[in-house]
Amino acid sequence: MDVPVLTLDPIEDALCTLLDQACQWITENKPQPDPVESCGVVIDYHENWTCDARIAGGWVRDKLLGHASHDLDVSLSTLTGHIFALLLRSYLLSEAFRSTQLATDPSSPLYGGTSTSLVGHISKIAANPEQSKNLETATAKVAGLQLDFVNLRKEVYEGNSRIPKMTFGTPLEDAQRRDITINSLFFNVHTRQVEDCTGMGLVDLREKIIRTPLSPRRTFLDDPLRVLRCVRFASRFQYAVNYDIVACLNANKDGDSDEIRKALMEKVSRERFGNEVDKMLRGPDPLLALDLIKNLDLFPIIFEPAPNSGEIRPISLSTTAFGNVSTALEPATILDQLWVEARRRNGEADAQLSRAQRYSGGISTKDLERIPSKLLQPLLDEYQRRNLFLSAALRPLQEWEWEEKKGKWFTAAENVVAIGLKLGGFNTRDPVAKLFKSVELLSRPSKACFDAGCDKAVANGQAQAYRGHLVPNLAGQNVSPRATLALIFRLPTMTFTKKECELSPEAFILWNLVLDICDQQETTALDHILSDLYSPVAPLIPHLQDKALLDGNEVSKALGYAPGPLMQRILTMVEAWQFDHLDDLLDGRKNAAELKEECKAWLREEWDSGGIISVEERMASKKEKKQKKQKKSE
């Protein structure tokens, strides 16, 4: 087939020229690297020695697809990445470079640059065969672009050893050792041509196929993480996974599948696991990624608790096994459909918008139209969308808990996030845990509190019990359903706003809507979520984190009651009153000062009539406080 021609932007063109000239300067001048920085490396410049540079992998692929790419991998024929980066910096200091058009032409992107400004800090990353990191690499920012430098490689087996030794290889040998064919393409900076050494890369790019350059077994055992990379790239580009890969991972012939899975568990660090999964879920088609993980039988390896990481037990005695993988794909399918709808309403239009039709289930068009656009907003935020899809993937664990420390139990999903994927607590574990815990507050059992169709007396009784059980300090209080909802959303388990890491109230409601649809008829679920949860709380959402009208000192002064352990219950009732009267402030009927005075008057009236906290409780608390004071003075 015809070899395509890449169109380079001015910086890319200048960078390729720089690499070409640097290789020529090194070949002609045979410089040695700084002995300190290179740890004493001495280059053996034998006769006919040359240095060639190629840009490899993702940048070539993305340029051919017309996508922007700013991370470049530079493959060297006869130098390690670290040594070449040091010599590149030496070249930029040389008179040879200062006399080139790159350095003297004012229109050049490199004009006026120094070695320090053109090449940033050079970092050396050592090889780590134990974790399938087989090559030493170097990274540096050159002319504003992030570059990784590494030598072309091949494997050499010495004697009877089964452990290969990495050494310099040809472009073909290097291309064959890469993860997939579309990532094995080179761009030769000297000839300015794309090189498809395997003969399959350009064809697979055109035919939209994910294929390994060598047999899947050999490719995966070389670096087992490539199993997950195949899934990630297939979902990123919506490409088909070649049958040989599927057969290799699903068949147990000669133990290939088990051998690969064992290598994946033992040789790949959990950080690398988490990095790949994170990219899948942040990518353009997380549903396809989860579907591929299911079809390749990778769910137990990725989304089940890590072995030997603490006791895992069922929350209910009736639970005997982790949930079926379908319990993950059901909410993921609905989330995908809702994301598509959110993008459609946001004016985005591309071929991916119809992908939800590939899967059965989901929401009817009629019911989809009922969902407010504001409720779909979390899916337009990359961070919130990723955590919603991750929660869907972990749903089979919803009935299990994990003992992280002795006597300290958490959701089993947190085990996977914290230990299995190493995705961190701040931006992943905490929000996922909060989504899981929100279900007990917002799922079906809460419907009786707000169902207008129930007998009023029965509904009120259920509401009292519900509030006393789930919202602290409200037992026995006459609090409206609207205020109850607002207080629920102010609970620590329902609040997550830290800089760019946010879970909005809409995200919690959306998650519960998705689970309700999975568990019952979608129209019934929509009726519950929209009328009982979203509609009452929607006007309050901008004010859910507002400060209370009165603080502890103001309450103490208004009631003549000294601060103590009962104060939090009083403040909670102040917040409830505040949300019931928020419309007066929003509609302009009262200003903040007037509302505060009215709240004080209401509070004094309730207090004087024996409300909020009974007189008996006040006396008991006062007596207890006095006893503690006496004991302390003795």
N, C-alpha and C positions, 0 to 999 in steps of 0.2 A: 504494500500500500504506500501511497505518497507520504513522505515525511513532512509533518506540519512545520511551519515557521513561527517562532515565538516573536511577539511584538513586545519590546522592552520599553519601560518608561525611562526617563533620563537618568534617574539614580541607578536603576538596574543596569542600564547600558554602561554607565561609568564604573559600576562595581565589576562587571564582567571584564571591562578593559583593564581595570586595576589588577584583577587576579591574573589575567593573561600576561601583563607586563611584569608582575611580581614573579611569576613562574619563570619567565624568560631571564629576568635579572638573577634569580637564584641559580638557574642552570649555567649561566655564563660566568658569574662571579664566585660561585661556590662558597658563600659565607658560612661561618659557624655561629650557632646561637649563643647567647650569653650563658657562660658556664654555670652561673648561680641559678638563673631562672630555669634553665634546662636540666638542672641536676647533673651537670657534667656530660651531657650527650654530645658525641662527636659524630658528625655525618660522614659516612664513607662515600665520597664522590668518586666512584669508579668511572672508567672510560665509557662513553656513550650514555652517561647518567643524565636523565631529564626529569623534570617535574611537570606533571599535567594536573589541571584542576577541572572538576566538573561540578555543576550544581545538581543535586540529586533529589529524588523523591517528591515530597509534597508540593514544593514550589513549582516544579515542572508540571505536575498533574494539574494544579490549580490554574496555572497560566494557560494550559491547553483548554481548560473548561471555562476560561474567561472570568475566574474568580480572583479577588485580591489576595495576595500572600506576602507577608513581611518577614517570615522566618525562613532562612535559607540554610540548607545543609551542603557544605562544600566537601567533596571527596577528593583526596589527594592520591596520586599514583605511587609516590615513593617517599613521602614524609608523613609522620604522625601529625595529627591535627594540632597538637600543642606546639610542636617545633615549627610547623608552617606559620602559625599565628605569630610566633616570636619573630620569624624572618620577615613576615609581611610588615610588621611594625618597623623592622630595620630598614626595609625598602623605602618606607614612607619618610624615613630620616635621611635617606641617601640623596646625593646630588643627582643621581639618575632620575629619581622621581620628580625632584623639583624642576627639572628641565622638560618634563613631559607636558603635553597639552592639557592633561587632566589638572595639573597644578598651575599652569600659566594662563589658561583661557578663562576669562571672567564668567563665561556662560557655563562653565563646568560645575557640576554639583560639588566637586572636591576642591574648587578654587579657594586658595587662602587657608586651607586646612593644615593643621599640624598633625604629627603622628599621634599626639595625645587626643586631639579632638576627632580625628578620623577613626582611630581604633581605641575603643574604651578598654576597661580592665579585662585582661585575659584570664579566664578561669579554666583550670584543668580538672577534668572529671575522670578519675581513675576507673579502670576496668574492674568489674566485680562478677566473675563467672558464677559465683554462688547464687547470685540473683539474676542470672542470665543477662548481665550487662557485660558483653564480651569485649568491648573496645574502649580504649582510652579516647576521650574526646576533649575538645577545647571550645569554649564559647566566648564570643566577644561581639560588641556592637561596632559595626563598620559602616561609616557614612550614614548612620541612623538606622541601619538594618541589623537585625539580630542574626548572627551567623554561628553555626556549629561547624567545626572543622574536624574531620576524621579521615583516616586513610582507607582506601579500598582494601577489602579483606577477603581472605579465603581460610578454610580450615585445613590443618595438617595433622594427621594422626601419627604419632611416633611410637614405634615398636608395637606392643600389644595394648597400649593405653586406649581406653574408650573416651578419654577426655581430650577434645581437640585443642590444638594450639592455634591461636589466631596469628596470621602473618599477612604480608602484603599480597594482594591478589589483582587480577585483571578486572576490567569493568564487567565482563560477563560473570566472573566468579562472584563479584560483589552483588550484582543484580540478582543472582540466583539465591543469595542468602537473605534477601529482604522479605518483608511480611507478605505483601501482595503485589501482583504484577503492575497495577497502576501506580504503585509507589516505587517501582524499580527503574523508572525512566531517568535518563541523564540529559543535562544540557551542557554540551562541551563549550567552555568559555573561549576556546581558541578557534574552533571552526564555526561557532554560533549555530550548531545543529543539535536537534533532539536525537538521542541515541536510545533505541529500544533493543537492548542486548538480548533479552529473553525471547523477542519476537512475538510476545503476547500482550505487552503493556498497552500499546496503542489500540489493538483490536478490542481488548477488554474495556478500555475507556470508551470506545465507540459503542460497544454492545452492552455496556453497563453491567459488568460482571466482576464479582470479587473472586479472585483465584490466586492460589499460591504459586510462586515461580517453580518450586520443586514439589515433590509430593507433600500433601498436607502433614503427614506424620513427621517427615524430616523437618519441615519448616516449623512446626509447633514444638517439637522436642528441642530444636535449636534455641527457641525462646517461647515458652508456653504462653506468655502474655499475648502473643499474636492471635490466639483464639479470640480474645476480647477485642483486639484491634479489627479483626475481620467483621465482627458484629458492629463495631462503632462506624467503620467506613461504609458498610452496607446500609446502615440506618441514616448516615449523614447524606449519602448521595442517592438513596433509594435504589441501590443496585441489588441484583440477585446474587445470592451466595452459590458458588459453583457446587454441583452435586458431589464432587470428590471430597469437599470439605465436610458437607453434611454426612456423607457416608462414613468418613473417618471418625467423626465424633459420636455418631450414633451406633456404629457397629462395634461388636466386641471381638471380632475376628482377630486372633493372635494377641488379644489383649491391648490393641492399639489405643482404643478409647480410654480404658482404665489407666494405661501408662501416661497418656497425655494429661488426664485429669489429676493424676498423682503429681506429675511434674508441675502442673499449674498451681496446686496447693502448696507444694514444698519449695519450689524454686523462685516463685514470684512474690515479691514483697506486697504486703497488704496496701501500702501506699500506692503502688502501681496499679493494683486492682481498683482502688478508689478513684484514682485519676482517670482511668478509662471509663468507669461507670459515670463519673461526674460529667465527662464530655458527652457521653451518650444522652444523658438526661437533659443536658443544656442544649443539645443539638436540635436539628429541625424535625426529627421524627422519633421521639422517645418511645412511642408505642411500637414502632417497628423494631426498635432495639430490644424491648421486652419480649416481643413475639419471637424474635430470633433466639433470644436466650432460652425461652421455653422450648422451642423446637430443637435446639441443640442440647437440651437437657443440662443446662448450666445453672439453673435456678438454685439447686442445693449448694453449689460451690460459691455463688455470689451472694445470695440473699437469705441464707440460713445462718444461725449463730455459729461463731467460730469454735472449733473443737478446743476443749480444755480451757475455756475462758470463763468458767463459773457455772453454777447450777442453772439449768433451764427447766422450768416447771409450768404445767398448765394452770391458768387462773381458775378454771372450773374443773371439777372432778370428772365431768362428762367429756372433757376434751382429751383425746388420746393421741392425736397426731397433728402436725402442722397443717394448716389449711391447704387446700388444693391450689395449684398454680393459677387455675382459672379465677380464683378470688383476687388475684393481682391484675389479671388482664381485663376483667370486667370494669373496675374503676378506671383503669388506664385508657380503655376504649372510650368511656364516657368523657374523661378529661380531654382526650384528643378531639372528640367531636365538639366539645365546648370551646376548646382553643381555636379550632377552625372557625367556629361561629364568631368568636371574639375578633379574630383577624378580619373576617369578612365585614363585620360592622365597623372595623377600624379603617376600612378602605384598602386593605391589603389583598392583592389578587395574584396568585401564582398556581402552578400545576399541583402543588402539594395540598391545596385546599380540599380536594376531593378524596384524600387518602382514607378518611374515616369510613368510606363506603366499602373498603376492602374487608371490613370486619362486621360480623353480625352483632346485633344488640344496639345499644345506644338509645337516643331520644328521638321521638318523632318530630317532624318539622313543625307540626302544630304546637307541641309542647315547648320546643326550642324557642319559638317566638315569644313565649310567655316570660322567659328569663330576662330580667333587666340587664342592660349592658353593664351597669356598674358592678353587678355581681360577677361578671366575667373578667373584670379588669385584672385580677391577680394572675391570670394566664398570659397576659401581655407583658408581665414582669418576669425576666429570666430566672431570678432567684426564687420567687414564689412558685413559679411553674415547675422548676426542678424539684423543689421539696414536695410538691403535690404528687408528682409522678413517682418520686422515691417512696413516698408513703404508700402509694398504690402497690408498688413492687413488694413492699414489706407487709402488706395486709394479711397474707397467710399466717403471720405471727401475732395477730391481734389478740388471740386468746392465751398468749404465753408471756411469762415474765422471767426476768434474769436477776440473779443475785450477784451484783458487782462486788460488793463487800459483804462481810458477814452481817446478816440481818438487814441489808440495804437492797431492796428489790426495785427493779425498774422494768420498763417494757422490753421484751426480747428484741424488738426492733432497734433499740438503742445499742444492744450488743453488736448487731451487724454494722451499724453506722460507726460506732466508736472503735471496735476491734477488727471487724471483718473488712471494713472499707477505709478506716482511718481518715474519715472526712472531717473530723473535728467537732467539738461541742458547740462552739459559738454559732457557726453558720449552718450546721446540719443537725447534729444530735438534738439540740434544744428545740428547734422548730418542729422537727418530726415528732418528738415526744409530745409537744403541745398539741399537734394535730390529732395524734392518737388519743390523748386524754380529753380532747374537746368532745369526743363522741359521747362520753357519759353525761355531759352537760347538755348537749344539743340534739341528741338522737331521739328516737321514737318515744321513750318513756316521758319526755317533757311535753308531749303533745297535749296530755290531759290538763296541763296548767293553763293552756291558752286556747283550747278548743271551744269555740262559741256554741257548738252544737251540743255540748254536755249540759246536764242539769246543773244549774248555777251553784246550788248548795254542795253537790258532789264535787264539782270542779274546784270550788273554793277550798274544800277540805283537802283535795289532792294537791292543790297548789301550795297550801300551807306546809304539808309534809315534804313536798318536793323542795321548797325553798329552804326549809330547815335542814334538809339532808345535804344539799349541794352548795348552798351559799351561806357561808359562816355568818353568825350573829343575826339571823332573821327569823329564827324559830318563834312562832306565836305572834309575829308582827303582821299588820295589815298592809301589805305592800302590793302595789299593782303589778300585773304581768309585765307591763312596759318597763317599769323601774327594775323589776327582777332581771329582765333581759340585760338591761344596761349594767347592772351590778355583776352579772355573770361575765360580761365582756370586760369588766375591769379587774377580774381575778388574775393573779399572776400566771395561772395556767392558760389563760386566754389572751395574754398580752405578750407581744414580741416585736419591739421596735428599737433597734440598735443600729444607728447609722444607716448603712445601705442594706443591712440584713433585717428585713421586715416581713412579718406576716400580718396582713390587714384583717380586720373583722370579716370582710368579704371572703377572704381565703378560708377562714374557719367555717363559715356558712356554706361556701361552695363545696368543701370537703364533705360535710355532712349531707349535703344534697346528693352528691355522687354516691355515697354509701347507701342513702335511703333508696335511690333508684335501683341500686344493685340488689337490695333486699326485698323490694316490693314493686308494685305497679308504678310506673313513672308518674302518672297523673296524680295519684294519691300522694306520692313523695313530694311532688312540686307544690301541691296544695298545702301540705304541712309546712314545708320550708318557707314558701313565699308568704303565706298568710300568717303563720304562727311565729316565725322567726324573723325573716328579712323585713317585711313591711313594718312591723312595730319598731324595729331597731334602726332601720335605714336613716330616718331623720336625725337620730342621735349619734351616728357614727363619728361625725366631725368633732363631737364633744365628749366622747367616751373617756378621754384622758384629761378632761378639764379638772382643775383643782376643786376640791369641795368648797361650797359657799362659806362654810365655817371651819376653822381649824380647832384643835383641842383647847387652846387657851380661850378662844371666843366662846366655845361651848361651855367651858368651866365657868366663865364669867357670867354668861347668860343664865345659867342654872344655879349658880352658887354651889357647884359640886366640884370637889377637888379631883384632879386627874388621877386615874387609877386603872385597874385592869378592865373595868367596864366601859371605859371611854371609847374603845374601838367600836363597840356595839352602837353607841350613840351616834358616832360619826357615820357609820354605815346607814343608819336611818336618815341622817341629814342628806347623804348622797341620794338615797331613794327619793326623798321629797324633792330634791333638786331636779332630778330627771322628770318627775311628774309635773313640774312647773316650768320646765325649760321653754315651753312654747311661749309663755308670757314674755320671756326675755327675747326670744328669736323674733316674735311678732311685733316687738316694740311697745308692748303694753306696759312694761315695767323696765327700769334700768337695773344694773347689777346691784346698786346700793339699796334700792327699794326691795328687790327680791331677797337680799340678805336680811333686811329688817323683818320682812314677812316670815322668813324661815325661823328667825329667832323667836318671833311671837308664837308661831306654831309649836316650836320645840318646848317653850315654857308651858304652853297650854297642855301639851301631851304629858309633860313631866309632872306638872302639878296634879293632873288627874290620875297619876299612877301608871301612865303608859310608858312604852319603850323598854323600861326596866322596872320590874315590880318593886314596891316599897320594901318587901321582905328581902329581895336580892340586894337592894341598896344597903340595907341595914347589915346584912350578913357580910357584905364586902367591906363595909366600914369597920365592922368588928374585927374581921380578919386582918385588915390593914393595921389596926391599932395593936393587935396582938403581935404582929411581926415587928412593929416599931418598938414595943416593950422588950421583946426578946433580943432585939439587936442592941438595946441600951444596957442590958444586963451583963 
